[in-house]
Structures are given as structure tokens and as C-alpha cells.
Amino acid sequence: MVSIKPYLKLARIDHGIMVALAIFTGAFVAKRLEVLVEKELMFRLMIGIISGILVEIGTFTFNDYFNIEEDKVNAPDRPLVTGEISLRNAFYFGSLTIISGVLLNILISIPIFLLILFTVFIGMMYNAYLKKRGFIGNILVAYSTALPFFYGALITGKNFEMPTFNVMLFTFIAFFAALGREIVKGIRDIEGDRRVNVQTLAITIGCRKAAFFAACFFTLAVVLSVCAIRFVDNLLAYLLALLPTDAIFLYASYSIIQSPIVSNAEKIRKSTLIGMLLGITSFLLSATP
């Protein structure tokens, strides 16, 4: 009997849940309670969330598929490294989820379908090639991380209308926070990345300088989150989730500069993942009545 646990680990299902929450948040911030009462918007949102989860699963599956040599050093407990899932099965699993996720968007609109097709294309380019290009790869991952907010607002709009300013602001906050996390990941994975010639900032300019850039992007995300105060509907609810979020990222900025080493980078990756979840929550609460 096939065990589902290794596949959930391969898919990084916790990230899939965050993608779903981010898509819902983007839609809710853009349309408020309309997304919960209008059947057409509910249908679009449901399709979008399912698509987002499937694409996330497929993208992370191929990330492990293409980067098994790095994972032998950086993450030896990953399912492909341990042999719990074969490369062949991972390929089929990743292909099925990505293709299904992309095709679902035809039910929303052709422009949305093309947007997700483009996003999957650059995601696969990252997995297969651009990850080794360092900072360019970091930018692509940050784009993919921030896109769900924009996507959620876009699929619930009419005629491919641009999302509201606050949705765009939240998208940029997520982008810079994710960009900082990716640079920190480069510090954490420096040994495995050096082994397979991945040109991260940590390798090309050194861990200390890379830490400085990560801290700058974390701080920029915090600054933008404060600027967003002017545009939220429910200030108190926003601040309740925002304050611990910003505290996490400001401390991460200080900590990674003080100690740009592998063990600390791992701690910061974990703490800022919690910060990302709290950040999504703050965006969602900002639009509550």
C-alpha cells in the first residue's frame, strides 16, 4: 500500500495551505464579503484555490526532482533522497498536479490561464536551471510567493481588472519578505549549494554581505506594512496580527546580521515562515467589517 505521508512531505503541504489562504485573502481584500455570497465569485475562488494548491504541489515536487544532489547534503531526509518516493513516481506526480492546476484556470478565463501558464514556466525554469543563477532565482521564488494575493484579487475581478492598491501593496510586502527568506536560505544551504555550483549571494559575495541584503528586504517589507496602515479598513484587527509579524522580521534582520551562519539561518527560516503566516492573517483581518 502506498503511504501518503511521503507525498505530503514532498509537496510541502504546509506551503500549499498558505497559498490557499493567500489566494482567499487577496480575493477577500478586493471584494470583501461578496466572495462569500455571490455564486460566480465563490466558484472562481474555489477553482483558484484548488489550482493554486495543485500548482504549488507540482512546483515543489519538481524542485526536489531537479535538486536531489543538493538535498543529499542540505536535506537528507527528503523523500527522494531517502528513496521513499522514486524519481519516476515523483515525475508523474508533479506532472499530474501541475497540468491539472494550470488547466483548471481555463474555467476562469484565458488571460488567467496564460498568467498561470507563464508562472509555471518560470517555476520550472527555476527548478531546472535558474536556481543555480543565484539572485535571479531568488527573485523568481519571491514572485511566485507573492503572486497568490494578486491572483486571488484578479480571479474575482471583472474583465481582468487590476487589483486595488492595498492588494498590490500587500503583494509587494510578501515579495520582499520572501526575497529576504530566499537569501537566508542561501546561507543555510551554502554547503550543498557550493557542491553543485549554485551561485547564491552567500557564495558569490559571502554570508555576511548576503545577510545584510536579506535584512534590508525584511526591513523594507516591514516599512511597507506600516505604510499600509493608511489603506486598511479595520486598523485594530490589522495591528493585532501585524505587530508580532513585524517583530519577527525585525528580529530576523538583526539576528542574521549578527550571526550569518548555517544554524542561525535555519532558525530564521522557520521563524519567518511563522511571520509570513501571521502577515497573511493581518492582510485578511485588515478587510474585516
Secondary structure by P-SEA (a helix, b strand, c coil): cccaaaaaaaaaaaaaaaaaaaaaaaaaaaccccccccaaaaaaaaaaaaaaaaaaaaaaaaaaaaccccccccccccccccccccaaaaaaaaaaaaaaaaaaaccccaaaaaaaaaaaaaaaaaacccccccaaaaaaaaaaaaaaaaaaaaaaccccccccaaaaaaaaaaaaaaaaaaaaaaaaaaaaaaaaccccccccccaaaaaaaaaaaaaaaaaaaaaaccccccaaaaaaaaaaaaaaaaaaaaaaaacccaaaaaaaaaaaaaaaaaaaaaaaacccc
